[in-house]
Every structure is written in C-alpha cells, then in structure tokens.
Amino acid sequence: MKSKLKKQPMKHWIIMGVLALMLVVTLVHFGPRYLYSHFGDLVLGKVVGGLSPEQKAAVRQGTRGLKAKVVWSSSRSGNHELYMLTLPDMEFFRLTHNDRVEFYSRFSPDGKRIVFARSQRLWVSERDLDPWDTYILDLETGQEQLAAKDANYPQWVGAGKISFLRGSRVMLKDLATGGEVMLYDAAQPPVQGRPYTPELNPINCGLLAFTARGKLSGTMVLDLATKKMERIAGGCELTWYPDGRRVLWVENGGNGGNRILHSALHPVKPLVLMDLPGDFSHEYFPRLSPDGKWMVWGAAAKGHEHDIADYEIFLWQLGQPWEKALRLTQNQANDRWPDIFIEK
C-alpha cells in the first residue's frame, strides 16, 4: 500500500511537468507570433539610413544605364508606406502619407499607375488576409482611387482590369464598368483553404498561379477552364515569367534558409535561380521586370516575419553571377514586396 501511495504523487508530478513543458513550447512558438500579429506596429519605429554616394555609384555602374522604376513598401517612417526609386538617377520618392499599412504595390502595364493594398485598421499583419482594400495611385498626379473593398494581393490584368483576393475567392474586376467576376474559390476541394498571392498568367489569363494553404498545400497552377490543378512544388510566392511559360517561387533551403527557384511547366524541373551569398540570403518577394531581364526581391540577414524583419531590397540582372546583385536599400527598416518597371 505504501509503495502505491508513493507512486501516485510521482505520476502526478510527471503529468504536471509534461503539461508545463507543452505550455512553454506553445508560448515560445506562438507567443511572439500572436503579439506581432496584433501589435506589430509597436516593434517598428523611424529609422535613418540610405545608400552612400559610393553605393549609388555602384548601382549605376551595375545597371549599365538601365532606365527603370522600383516601388516597394517600407516602415522607415515608423509606418509602412510606399516608396519609389528611379534609375539611373537614383531619385527617391515617398508615395503615400497616412497612418495605415500599405504593401503589395504593382506597376500598371504603362508604368504610370500603381495598384496596392491598404489596411482597414492602423495595424494589420500580413498574416491576416482579410482587412484590406485595394487602391490605385496615379504617379503623375499623386491622386488615389479606391478600386475594391475587402481586396488583397492586387495585380494588373492588362490596362483596364485587376485581380485580387477576397476571402478565399480570387476576383477579377473591370475598372471601367466596376463589374466583378469570381474566378476561383479555394474554399472548395481540393484546397479547402486559402489562396495566397494569386496571379493570372500574363499571356493566358486562363491560368492562375497561387500558393495553397489548406487541405492541399504548395504552389499551384490552375487551369480555370478545365479545373485541372498542377502542383509545382512546396514553398510560396509563386509568380510568372513575362513569357507565361515559366514560374519562380520561394522555397526553404540554401544559404540563409530560403532561396528562389524557377522552372518551366510540363514537366516541372526546379532549378535554383537565386541564393544570394553573404548575410542577406533569406530571400522573399521575388518579382521580374516586364522584359524578364531583371529581378527585384527582399532578403533578410536574420528574422523571418514579412513586415517587421529587416528585409532589404536587391536588384539582379538574370544570367549574371549572384555576387553582382545590387543592394537598393540600406537601413534597419522593413522593406518588402518590390516591383520593377522598365522605361522605354
């Protein structure tokens, strides 16, 4: 009887210890993410910094007189706003001035307008897909126009239409008529979840690239007419080459934990496109220029969260050695989701 009485308290303490360990692991893993998701703006603050004259000269030399514009979202003011850099003159512009979060800016086909997502509250983390509206900014006049309510991840579809995410549905909107059409609902099988960064093929609008998160996960290409879905790989942030025949995406591995892969379709054979040497090799947010010759992206030396980690913007001419990639930002702010337009 005595031995049984001794074993019962021991068993009790073992159970309590296991539960305490599980609680600690849960807090360590999910605690920071919860705080960031709800109070990420408290982490951000104004920062100073920029390219030195020598760094600007290196960019000019490395781009060989390229005439282009690069736009992205940055927290350098203490709040995420849109900024633009012009090449080769290296002029720097702040495009938005408000207390909301702006990100995912994309140039129109003629480079005169930008479509972007703006948060409906003072702070919305990128993990929260829903409380966003889509706006269009005229670069010549500075005028903004609300394009779609409850709309995230906007993309241009030609000059007069945009696609965006609303809940689990990928939508297409005609800017002239205001008419909206649902293209795809990821809440239905086989995904039964949410699509991220949906993007229509620039040549064939019947093909939709997106990242699936649900019962089915990975990077996908969907034929909207036949409903045939092809899984490209794991990873995320799938985007098209301008020729519409190839894709690139972000996947784990490489120097800094992430790298950018690419492949033609049918069949898919992933190859490494970019795995930047050095400290800033945690790659995200890849985007190709309309001519397919240049790529912009963000990379961090440490940290992962898309909207609070110290990501910097890089530019690289495809086919050149990775070491020739050019750094376009130099500060401790969060710089993310760039896009590039080539001037003719």
Secondary structure as UniProt FT lines:
FT   HELIX           2..39
FT   HELIX           40..42
FT   HELIX           53..63
FT   TURN            64..65
FT   STRAND          68..74
FT   STRAND          81..87
FT   TURN            88..90
FT   STRAND          91..94
FT   STRAND          102..107
FT   TURN            109..110
FT   STRAND          113..119
FT   TURN            126..127
FT   STRAND          132..138
FT   TURN            139..141
FT   STRAND          144..148
FT   STRAND          152..157
FT   TURN            158..160
FT   STRAND          161..166
FT   TURN            167..168
FT   STRAND          169..174
FT   TURN            175..177
FT   STRAND          180..185
FT   TURN            186..187
FT   TURN            189..191
FT   STRAND          194..200
FT   TURN            205..206
FT   STRAND          207..213
FT   STRAND          218..223
FT   TURN            224..226
FT   STRAND          229..233
FT   STRAND          236..240
FT   TURN            242..243
FT   STRAND          246..252
FT   TURN            255..256
FT   STRAND          258..264
FT   TURN            265..268
FT   STRAND          271..274
FT   STRAND          282..288
FT   TURN            290..291
FT   STRAND          294..300
FT   TURN            306..308
FT   STRAND          311..317
FT   TURN            318..319
FT   HELIX           322..324
FT   STRAND          326..327
FT   STRAND          335..342
//
